[in-house]
Amino acid sequence: MSQQPNSADSPWAVHQLNVQVKQWIERLGHIWVEGQVTQVNMKPTWKFSYITLRDVEQEMSVSVTINTSTLQNLPSPLRNGDRVVMYGKPAFYAGRGSFSLWVTQVKPVGIGELLARIEQLKRALAAEGLFDSRLKASLPFLPRKVGLVTGRGSAAERDVLAVAHDRWPAVQFEVINTAVQGANAVPEVIAALQKLEANPDVDVIIVARGGGSVEDLLPFSEEALARQVARMRTPVVSAIGHEPDNPVLDHVADLRAATPTDAAKRVVPDVAAELQYVAELRSRASSALRSWVSQERRRLKDIRTRPVMANPLLPVTAQRDLIDEAVHRKDRALHNVIRHLRSEIHSYKAQVNALGPSQTLARGYSIVQVVPRDGSGPQVVTSVEDVAPGSQLRVRVPDGSITAATMGVNPAPGSEATPQQRQGLPPNNKG
């Protein structure tokens, strides 16, 4: 059927619209669709049964039409929350303008297959760095307000609130109750996280559920929820309470708690323990301060008892005494040297005087000098050879000199007179 022109002047009739939509939808052919069963309307007397199949991550669903006999022949009856894969053809009922998926096959998604998908998702998110510990935000020491996402009236909610208030009665909570299993869990938890993220008073968020089967915990391994938590600026604590198989949320959250009770203990400090710790710190600080003051007092006392504190000029006086003593030692040493030198000079002078002519004359000796006839200076007579008879002599005595003439020369016995002496001539070796 060809598409007819459409305008304000030539609008389509309703049946024309429905026919066009039906043609476009039926072109899709047969397809496989995966989702979660949220509603099953079936009666044995009905030819057809009707199911609502919801997306596991988004607030979207589709109506499913299936033969009642097909449902009855399934290995196990369909229940709300079951994950299934359906094979069918999109159909549009032009008479009432409604869409439905006409299903001919239903295959439950097995636990093994779901776990394999979860592991595959973990590897993919880890490769993107969403599990990197460096991206984990640290929890505040004392949060102003704690956000709590959990099931309404659940044991997890009661445990978290009771333990938290026991540890710190003043702690505040903003609790948002959501579905924690089934098709509505993921979108409701994501919406709750976004609401708490927008509240500036919320410093940390706890997502809590008290454990359950693998099927019940599947929402906490959905990719949409994991990416929402990874985008959060507010620290998120995962408290699903299921040890054997950790959901993906445990790896993306900033902190994983083993149970909701453990999450409350991790997030809220124990007021009694903190007060005791503060008391211990104050006691230790007081003891350290007293010890320091006592030590400083002892040091001050030691300083005050030192001689320099009694007489501040003592170092100057001591140095001055050292200088005076050094000067005295220097003077004594110099005087000793001078006295020794003077003594030596007197000794040398006495020796010189003893050997000098004046001392010889004083002992009764005289010095005889011959006056040469050539007018040269007098010569000391040391031998008979120095004079001849008639030579002019000058005799020096202590109080003057005497002029005399040589009357004769008598050599000592045993000596021989020189030829000059025998002839009465003057000697030729003295001028």
Secondary structure, DSSP 8 states (H G I E B T S, - for coil): -------SSS---HHHHHHHHHHHHHTT-SEEEEEEEEEEE--TT-SEEEEEEE-SSSS-EEEEEEEHHHHHTSSS---TT-EEEEEEEEEEETTTTEEEEEEEEEEE--HHHHHHHHHHHHHHHHHHTTT-GGG-----SS-SEEEEEE-TT-HHHHHHHHHHHHH-TT-EEEEEE---SSTTHHHHHHHHHHHHHH-TTEEEEEEE-----TTTTGGGG-HHHHHHHHH-SS-EEEE----SS--HHHHHSSEE-SSHHHHHHHHS--HHHHHHHHHHHHHHHHHHHHHHHHHHHHHHHHHHTSHHHH-TTHHHHHHHHHHHHHHHHHHHHHHHHHHHHHHHHHHHHHHHHHHSHHHHHHTT--EEEEE-TTS---EE--SGGG--TT-EEEEEETTEEEEEE-------TT----HHHHHT---SS--
